[in-house]
Amino acid sequence: MKYLYIVAVFFIMQSCNYFTIKSDTREPIARVYNSYLYKEDLKNIFNSNIASQDSILVVNNYINNWVKHQLLLAKAQINLENKTTHFENLVKKYREDLFINSYKEAVVNQYLKTEITEDDINEFYRENSQNFKLNEELLKLKYIKIGKDVLDKKELIKLFKSTKKEDLDSLNTKELFLKSHHLNDSIWVKYSELIVKIPVFKTVDKKRILKKGNFIQKEDSLSIYLMTIKDVLNRNEIAPKSYITPTIKQMILHQRKLLLLRNIEETLIDDASKKQQFEIY
């Protein structure tokens, strides 16, 4: 009888073990109310280069921030309990928007035609040029800055003032003698950027700088500044195509993206309608 009792107890214990839920073996390192931070939660906050002392600081900061976050969350849940439904709706909407926007992004990445030809740019510019009025002045200019003690100073100034291509080519070869320069006068430059990059021209009357064909020379204690204005465009004039091309490319891609997404939406509705997957009552 005694042995039967021991065997019965053994089977009861086994059956209890069988139905008992396995206890959490994770090692907690902090608690706020019923929320726990575990040691394994810290494994992703380190990088391979962190020093031992720094790692201790990082861990302490992380734990302190976690505690503050949990305390604030608990307090907010108590004091804003009446807004729980509103917040849950916001979370639901965010989740839905996240899915939809991620799907749209995947569709755009797969199907959007990103190649933009010169004909595309020309057509868009021709049809929308009135929308590209300048809100500030543009210039085409040539500029150099040379030291007052530089060798062949007169030769450099002579080459700069010349309109001959061979003299400009020669000036380009003497780049090492120039403190700074801008010799490509086929590029449009903003007036506002010019006076920021070359502050000495702030003291020059704006009308002088914005006059086509003007030559301007300025000096300070160390340097000589030379600038020739090749062309000028004023506010409210139509922006040149070469200047606005990057913007045109962005606008063409944006239009294509909107058209693609609209076509996708229409296709989804037509397909769902044919399969009677939705009804409007």
N, C-alpha and C positions, 0 to 999 in steps of 0.2 A: 504493500500500500504506500509506503514511504517513497519507493522508487517511482510509482505511478504519479505521485504528487510532484516530484522533481521534474519528470518528463513533461507533465502538463504545464508547469511553470516555464519550462524551456520553450515549449511551442507558443505559449502566450507571449513571451518576450520576443520571439522571432516574428510573430505576427504583428506585434507593436512596431518593431523596427521596420517591417515591410511597409506599413502605412504612415510612418512618421515622415514629414517633409524635411528634407535635408537642410540643416541650419546654414546660415550665411557665414562662410569662412573668411570673407574679406576683412581686412584690418582697418577699423575706423580710426581717423585721426582728428576728427572734429564733429560736433553735433550742434544743431540748432533745432530745438523742439524735436520733431520726429524725422528730421532730415539729417543724413549723415554724409560726410566727406570721407572717402576711403583712400588708402595709400596708393592704390592702383590708379586713382584719378589723376595723380601727379605725374605719371610717366611721360605725358606728352608736353610738359611745360619746359623741358630742358633741351638744350642743344649740346652737341659733342664738345664744344669749345669752352663751356662754362666752367669756371674754377670752383673749388670746393666751398670757399667762403661765400662766393656769389650765389651758389646753389642754395645755401641755407637762407640767404636773404630772399631769393626768389620764392622759395617754399613758404616762408613766413608771410610774405606779401600776398601770395596766392590764397593762403588760409584765411588771413585777415579780410581780404576782399570777399572771399566766399561767405564768411560769417556775416559781414555787413550786408551782402546781397540777400542772404536768407532772412535776416532780421527785417530788412526793409520789405521784402516780399511778404512775409508773414503779417507785418503791420498793415501793409496795403490791402491784403486780402480781407483782413478784419474790417478796416475802415471803408473799403470800397466794395463791400459784399453786394450792395444793390446794383453794382455795375457789372457783375459777373456775366450776365447774359449778353450785354453789349460787347464786352471784351471777347467773349467766345465767338460772337458773330464776326468781329473784326479779324480774329485768328482764322476763322473759316474762310473769310473772303481773301485774306492774305495767302492762305494755302492754295485756294483755287486760282488766284491771279498768278501765283508762282508756277503752278503747273501750266497754265495757258501761255504765259510769257516765255517759259522755257521751251514749250512746243513751237511757238512762233519763231523764236530764235533759232531753233534747230532747222525749221523749214527755210528760213532766210539763208542760213549758212549753206544749206544744201542746194537751193534752187536759184538764189539771187544771181543775176548776171552782173558781174563786177567790172567787166571790161568796158571802158569808155573810150570811144574813138574821137578823133579830131572833128569828124562830122557831127557827132553827138554834141560836142561842146559848142560848135559853131551854130547849130540849129537852136540849142537852148539859149545861147547868148542873143541870137537874132530875135527870138520870140519874147524874151524877158528883159531886154536891155534897159527898159525904162525903170525896172526895179533895182537897177544897180547904180543909183546915183551916189556920188561920193559924199561922205560926211566930213571929210578933211582933205587938205591939199596933198597932191602927189608931185614928185619931181623926178626927172632923170638927170643925173649929175655925175661929174667926175671930180675926185677929191684926192689930195695927198697932204701928208704932214711930214715935214722934214726938219731936222735939227739945224740951228743957225750955224753950227760949226761943221756941218757935213761937207765932205769933199765934193767938188763939182756941183756946188749949189746952183750956180747960174745955169749950168747945162741941164740940170733936173727941171728947173723952172721953165726953161726954153722948150724942153720936150713936152712938158705938161700943157703949155699954152698952144702948142701946135695942133692942127687939125688933121695932119697927115697920119695915115695908118702906120707907116714905117716908124714914125717918131713915137707913137703909142706903144708899138711893139718893143721899141728900144727902151722905153720907160719901164715896161713890164719886166725886162731883163735886169733892171736896176732896183728890184724890189727890196733887196737887202739894205739899201740906203734910205728907205722910207720908213718912218716911224709907224705910220698907218696909211691906208689908202683904200680907195674905191674907184676902180678904173673902168668898170663895166657900166657905161652910161645907157645901156638898153633896158636896165631894170628900174621899175618904178619904186620910189622910196617915199615913205610918209614924212611930211615936214616935221611932225611931232617926234618921230624917231631920230631924225637928223640932228635936231638940237639937243636931244638927250645924249646921243653917242658922241657928238662933237660940241661940247658946251660953249666953246669960244664963239660959235655962231649965234648964240642967244643975244649977244650984244649988237648983232647986225639987224638993221631994219628989215622986218619980214617982207616988205614990198620989194626990197632989193633981191632977196633970196628967191622970191616967187616971180621973177622976171626972166623970161626965156632969153638965153644968150648972154646973161650977165657973168662977168668974171669977178670973183671976190677974193681978196687976200687979207688975212689977219695975222697978227704976230703976238707972241707973248715973250717972256724973258728967255725962253729956251728954244721955241719952235716957230716955224712959219707954216701957215695953213693956206692952201690954195683950193678954190672950188670954182668950177664952171657949170652953169645951169644950161642943160641941153633942151629940156622941155618941162612944161608945167601944166597941171590940171587943177582947177579950183573946185571948191565945194559945189555940189549940185550938178556938176558935169557927170556925164556917163563914164563909169569906170572902164578902163581899157580891158579887153578880153584877157590879155596876158596877165594882168594883175588879179583879175577875178576868177581865173581858171580853177584854182583849188576849191573855191566856194561853189562854183558851178558843178564840179565833180561830186561834191557832197550832196548838193541839191538833186542831181540826177539820180544818185544812189537812193536818196530818201524817197523820191517819187516812185522809183522802181519797187522799193520795199513796200510802200503803201499799196501799190497796185497788186503786187504778188499776194499780200495778206488778204486784200479784198477778194481776189480771185479764189484763194483757198477757202475763205468763209462762204462764198457763194457756192462753190463746189460741194462743201460739206452740207449746206442746207438742201441743195438739189438732190444729192445722193440720199440724205436722210428722208427727204420727202418721198422719193420713189420707193424707198423701202418701208415707208409708213412708220418711221422710228420716232416721230413726234407729232403732236396734234396741238392746235391752238383753239381753245374753246371760246 
